[in-house]
Amino acid sequence: MISFRLDGRSVVPPYLQIVQQVRQALRMGVLDVGDKLPTVREVVAATAVNPNTVLKAYRDLERDGLVEPRAGHGTFVVGRPSGPPPGTHSRLARSLAQWVRGAREAGLDDESIESLLRITLQAAADEEETA
């Protein structure tokens, strides 16, 4: 089961952090079709967020076709976001984790790593546009 971690300092609203974490869990294979999400009460107890915030997140996920509420039983995963299967994300995450360890060993801090990633992504996008 997924457990949510909300960052009160983030500019991303709490309901959207929940949505993003469910999407990420589906992409990484942490959640799969048929899995039950924590109840609103459980999320509220774990995160101290307003119940309406959780309900809004679950409604957004339902509207996107990813979850479905079942009266008296909870909210269940019924779909996955489009994209490659979870195994692909997991494999690439392991490779990226190894790269991050190497970057840290080379003396890069998080800000430098993020900057390098943004520059690399932009360079790749520029190459795709000219190809």
N, C-alpha and C positions, 0 to 999 in steps of 0.2 A: 504494500500500500504506500502511496505517496504521502509525504509530510511536507507541508508548505513552510517556507521561510520568507517572511516579509521584511523588507528593508524600509524602515520608516524615514530614512534620509534620502531615499531614491525619489527622483522626479516622476517615476512611473507609478501611477495610482495602484493602491493595493489590489483592487479587483483585477487589474491587468497583469499584475505580478502573478496572481493565481492562474489566470488564463495561460500566461507564458510558461509557467512551470508545468502545467498539465500537458501543453503541446510538446515541451521539451521531453517530458517523461515518456510520451508516446513515441517520439522520434528515436529516443535512446533505448526503447524496449523495456523501460521500468514499468510502464503501464501497457496493457494490451486490451484488445476488444474483449469485453465480458468482465473486466475488473470493475470493482466498486470504488467510487471515490469516497473520501471521508465525508461524514455527515456535516451539515452546516454547523451543528452544535460542536462537533469535534474540532473543526477548523477554528471556530471562535475561541474555544478553550485553549488551543495550541498557539494562536496568534494574537489574541486579544483584539481582533478586528470586529467591526459591526456585522451582525448577521446579514444585513442587506447587501453588504459588500460581497460576501460569499455567494449569495443568491444571484447577484448581478453577474459575477464571474461564471457561475454554472449556467445561467441563461445564455450568455454569450457563447459558451462552449456548445450548448444545445443548438443554438441558432446555426452554428458552424457544422452541425451534424456529427460532432465528436462524442457527445454524451446524451443520455436520455434518462429523465427522472421516471422512476417507477413507484407509484403511490404505495406508501407503507414499506417499501424495500430499500429506497435510496436512489442514488444517481450512478448510472453505469456507463462505461465506455462502450460506444457502438461504432466508432470509426477512428481512422487515423488521418493525420494531416497528409496532404499530398507530398510526394517526394520519395526518395529511396527508402528501402526497408530499414528497420532498426539496426540490423547487423552492420550496415554500411556506416551509420552514425557511430556505433560503438567502436568499430575498427579505426575510423578516422580520429575519434576522440583519444584512443590509446596512442596513436601516432602523434597527435598534437600535444598530449601530455608529456611525451618523451621530448618533443621539441622545446616545450616550455621549460622543462628541467635543464636542458642544454643552454637555453637563453639565460636562465637565472645563474647557472654556473659560470657563464661568460660575463656576468655582472649586470645584466639588464634588470631593471625594476619593472613593476606592472605597467606603469605609464609608458615606458620605452617599448615594452612588448606590444601594448595596444597600438602605439603609434606605428610600429613596424608592420603590424597586421593590417592597419588601415591603408598604409602606403602600398603594401603588397596587393591588397584587394583592388585598390584603384588602378595600379599598374596592369593587373590582369584584365580589369574591365576595359581599360584603354586599348589593350592588345586585341581584345575580342571585337571592339568597335572597328578597328582598322583591318581586321582579318576578313 
